[in-house]
């Protein structure tokens, strides 16, 4: 996946990202595990890793426009 690092490096960054997410069980209704990214946004290194992984993944995909709403734009 990563063109600038090893798979082990990407795996390590993914682990950091996953551990930075706050899981809110049963929100907004029973059975849903809401993934809160607020805690991820508060950690500059983890946030940078998140953006870098997206850039690496989509760098050569000929994408010309990215659109979204609220926090969603970070993860499209």
C-alpha positions, 0 to 999 in steps of 0.5 A: 500500500505504501510507496514511501515506506515498508508494509511494516511501517504502514502497519505500525501507523495503522495500529497507532490510528486504530488505538487513537480512535475512541469507540462509543458502544451502542451509539446512536442506537444499540448495536452500533459501535460509533468510531469517534475521530476527535481523539485522533484529531487531537494527536498531531502525529497520528493525524499526520499518519492518517493523512499520509496514508491516504495520500500514499494510497491515492497518489497515483489514482488520477483523482481531480476532485475531493468533496465532503461535508464536516469531518468526512472530507478528511477521510474521502 
